[in-house]
Amino acid sequence: MNQTITLFKPSRRRGFTYIELLVVIPIVVFVSAIAFLIIFRGWQAYQYSLAQADASYQLVNSLDRVSRVVRSTNVIVAAANNDLTVESYFSPRDNVPDRARYYISAGSLKVDVTPATGTAPNYVYNSTDTRTVTIIPIVNSITQPLFQYYDENGNKLTSPYVTSAVQKVEIFLSVNPKPTVLKANQTSSTQVQLRNRKTNL
């Protein structure tokens, strides 16, 4: 009795044909492009959210820092659209009022702080003791002044400003921490009532 032993059985499997490759490859490329676009758009949205959050934090923090000092003043030394000098308590630790000058320089909101020397009410402010603090980079334009001033009736004052008439100060900030991400500047403002100068108490 003869037995035939098959040592190798040829596989019926075969590779992709040229036609199949022509069909599959464009589909893979198309799906990959869609996936890349979705990931890229998600990354853009994430970066935009981060930039907006950063701008919002800068605006809120900076407006709070400036308004806190301006609110407690009862002496306005000088007032202009982009320059305001007051005598107030710059730090909660201060026992006597400092002289603080807020202004725009080199694209940033800055404040020059000069501590008082001498005794009340005749304090002396020596320029040699002045220190400069950069608060925030800003992009205020000519049509967006840093300060606007109002009298006790809420009427907007015009330049040149009479400092004795100022009862309210509006602070306006425009920022853009990431211009390549945020196409529009982020803005915010607040009106500060000078409580120590109110005459109708």
C-alpha positions as CSV (number, residue, x, y, z in Angstrom):
1,M,0.0,0.0,0.0
2,N,1.5,3.2,-1.1
3,Q,1.0,6.4,0.9
4,T,1.7,9.9,-0.3
5,I,2.9,12.3,2.3
6,T,2.5,16.0,1.5
7,L,5.3,17.9,3.2
8,F,4.2,21.4,2.0
9,K,0.9,22.6,1.1
10,P,1.0,25.8,-1.1
11,S,-0.8,28.8,0.4
12,R,-3.7,30.2,-1.5
13,R,-3.1,33.6,0.1
14,R,-2.0,36.4,-2.1
15,G,-0.9,40.1,-1.7
16,F,-2.7,43.3,-2.7
17,T,-3.3,43.8,-6.3
18,Y,-2.4,47.0,-8.0
19,I,-6.1,48.0,-8.3
20,E,-6.6,47.4,-4.5
21,L,-3.6,49.6,-3.7
22,L,-5.0,52.3,-5.9
23,V,-8.2,52.2,-3.9
24,V,-6.8,51.7,-0.4
25,I,-4.0,54.3,-0.4
26,P,-6.2,57.3,-1.2
27,I,-8.7,56.2,1.5
28,V,-5.8,56.0,4.1
29,V,-4.5,59.4,3.0
30,F,-8.0,60.9,3.2
31,V,-8.7,59.5,6.7
32,S,-5.2,60.6,7.9
33,A,-5.8,64.1,6.6
34,I,-9.1,64.3,8.4
35,A,-7.6,63.0,11.7
36,F,-4.7,65.5,11.4
37,L,-7.2,68.4,10.8
38,I,-9.2,67.4,13.8
39,I,-6.1,67.2,16.0
40,F,-4.8,70.5,14.6
41,R,-8.1,72.3,15.2
42,G,-8.3,71.0,18.7
43,W,-4.8,72.2,19.4
44,Q,-5.7,75.6,18.0
45,A,-8.8,75.8,20.2
46,Y,-6.7,74.8,23.2
47,Q,-4.1,77.5,22.5
48,Y,-6.8,80.1,22.0
49,S,-8.5,79.2,25.3
50,L,-5.1,79.5,27.1
51,A,-4.4,82.9,25.5
52,Q,-7.9,84.2,26.4
53,A,-7.5,82.9,30.0
54,D,-4.1,84.6,30.3
55,A,-5.4,87.9,28.9
56,S,-8.4,87.8,31.3
57,Y,-6.2,87.1,34.3
58,Q,-3.9,90.0,33.3
59,L,-6.8,92.4,32.9
60,V,-8.5,91.5,36.2
61,N,-5.3,91.5,38.2
62,S,-4.0,94.8,36.8
63,L,-7.3,96.7,37.0
64,D,-7.6,95.5,40.6
65,R,-4.0,96.7,41.5
66,V,-4.5,100.1,40.0
67,S,-8.1,100.7,41.2
68,R,-7.2,99.8,44.7
69,V,-4.6,102.5,44.9
70,V,-6.6,105.1,43.0
71,R,-9.8,104.5,45.0
72,S,-8.2,105.5,48.3
73,T,-6.6,108.7,47.1
74,N,-7.7,112.2,48.1
75,V,-4.8,114.0,46.4
76,I,-4.5,114.0,42.7
77,V,-1.2,115.6,41.8
78,A,-1.6,115.4,38.0
79,A,-4.0,113.9,35.5
80,A,-3.8,113.2,31.8
81,N,-5.2,110.7,29.4
82,N,-2.2,108.3,29.8
83,D,-0.6,109.7,32.9
84,L,-2.0,109.9,36.5
85,T,-0.2,110.8,39.7
86,V,-1.8,110.4,43.1
87,E,-0.9,110.3,46.7
88,S,-2.2,107.1,48.2
89,Y,-1.3,104.0,50.1
90,F,0.4,101.9,47.5
91,S,0.9,98.9,49.8
92,P,-1.4,97.7,52.6
93,R,1.7,97.8,54.9
94,D,2.2,101.6,54.3
95,N,1.6,103.9,57.3
96,V,1.9,107.1,55.2
97,P,0.7,107.8,51.6
98,D,3.1,107.2,48.8
99,R,3.2,109.1,45.6
100,A,2.3,106.9,42.7
101,R,2.5,107.8,39.0
102,Y,0.8,105.5,36.5
103,Y,1.8,105.9,32.8
104,I,2.5,104.0,29.6
105,S,6.1,103.5,28.6
106,A,7.6,101.1,26.0
107,G,4.3,99.3,25.5
108,S,3.7,98.6,29.2
109,L,1.7,100.1,32.1
110,K,4.2,101.2,34.7
111,V,4.0,102.9,38.0
112,D,6.7,105.1,39.7
113,V,6.4,104.8,43.5
114,T,8.0,107.4,45.7
115,P,7.7,106.9,49.5
116,A,7.0,109.9,51.7
117,T,9.5,111.3,54.1
118,G,9.0,113.9,56.8
119,T,6.0,114.4,59.0
120,A,2.3,114.9,58.2
121,P,0.8,117.0,56.7
122,N,4.0,118.2,55.1
123,Y,5.3,115.1,53.5
124,V,8.3,115.3,51.1
125,Y,8.7,113.0,48.0
126,N,12.3,112.7,46.8
127,S,12.7,111.6,43.3
128,T,15.9,109.8,44.2
129,D,13.8,107.4,46.3
130,T,11.5,106.5,43.4
131,R,11.2,102.9,42.2
132,T,9.6,101.8,39.0
133,V,7.3,98.8,38.8
134,T,6.1,97.3,35.5
135,I,2.5,96.2,35.9
136,I,1.5,94.7,32.5
137,P,2.3,95.0,28.8
138,I,-0.6,96.8,27.1
139,V,-1.6,97.8,23.6
140,N,-3.8,100.8,24.3
141,S,-4.2,103.0,21.2
142,I,-4.6,106.7,20.8
143,T,-8.4,106.3,20.8
144,Q,-8.2,104.1,23.9
145,P,-6.7,106.3,26.6
146,L,-5.6,104.7,29.8
147,F,-7.7,107.1,32.0
148,Q,-11.0,109.1,31.7
149,Y,-12.1,111.5,34.4
150,Y,-15.6,112.4,35.7
151,D,-16.9,115.1,38.1
152,E,-19.3,114.6,41.0
153,N,-22.3,114.6,38.7
154,G,-20.9,111.9,36.5
155,N,-20.1,114.3,33.7
156,K,-17.0,113.4,31.6
157,L,-14.2,115.9,32.0
158,T,-12.2,117.2,29.1
159,S,-8.5,117.9,28.8
160,P,-6.8,119.8,30.4
161,Y,-8.2,118.3,33.5
162,V,-8.8,120.3,36.7
163,T,-7.7,117.8,39.3
164,S,-9.9,119.3,42.0
165,A,-13.0,118.4,39.9
166,V,-12.1,114.7,39.5
167,Q,-14.4,112.5,41.5
168,K,-14.3,109.3,39.4
169,V,-11.6,107.7,37.3
170,E,-12.2,105.2,34.5
171,I,-9.3,102.9,33.9
172,F,-9.2,101.2,30.5
173,L,-6.7,98.4,29.5
174,S,-6.2,96.6,26.3
175,V,-3.9,93.6,26.1
176,N,-2.8,90.9,23.8
177,P,-0.4,88.4,25.3
178,K,-0.3,86.2,22.2
179,P,-1.0,88.2,19.0
180,T,-0.4,85.1,16.8
181,V,-3.3,83.3,18.6
182,L,-5.6,86.2,19.6
183,K,-6.5,88.1,16.4
184,A,-8.3,90.8,18.5
185,N,-7.0,92.6,21.5
186,Q,-8.7,91.8,24.8
187,T,-10.1,94.9,26.6
188,S,-11.6,95.7,30.0
189,S,-12.3,98.8,32.1
190,T,-13.5,99.8,35.5
191,Q,-14.8,103.0,37.0
192,V,-13.3,104.0,40.4
193,Q,-15.1,106.3,42.7
194,L,-12.6,108.4,44.7
195,R,-14.3,107.7,48.1
196,N,-12.0,110.0,50.1
197,R,-13.0,113.0,47.8
198,K,-16.7,112.7,48.0
199,T,-18.4,115.8,49.1
200,N,-22.0,114.5,49.6
201,L,-21.3,112.4,52.7
